[in-house]
Amino acid sequence: MSKLNISVPDISCNHCKMSIEGAVGALNGVDRVEVHIEPRTVDVDYDDASISLDTIYSAIEEQGYEVAKG
């Protein structure tokens, strides 16, 4: 199991939290997802043999949030 901490500067409210957690949590290979409104981050525990980082990033972006990569 791998762990990832993603910076998502657009997170500002509980709607953001629920939207991202729902989308990422539904992905096959994601074990746990938790959105933190402050400091605007997303923690993801995932199986890197089952899912790519790009898939996780895309799920967040498809909800309308920009991922700060790098």
Beta strands, then each sheet from edge to edge (+ up, - down):
strand 1: 2-7
strand 2: 30-36
strand 3: 41-46
sheet 1: 1+ 3- 2+
end
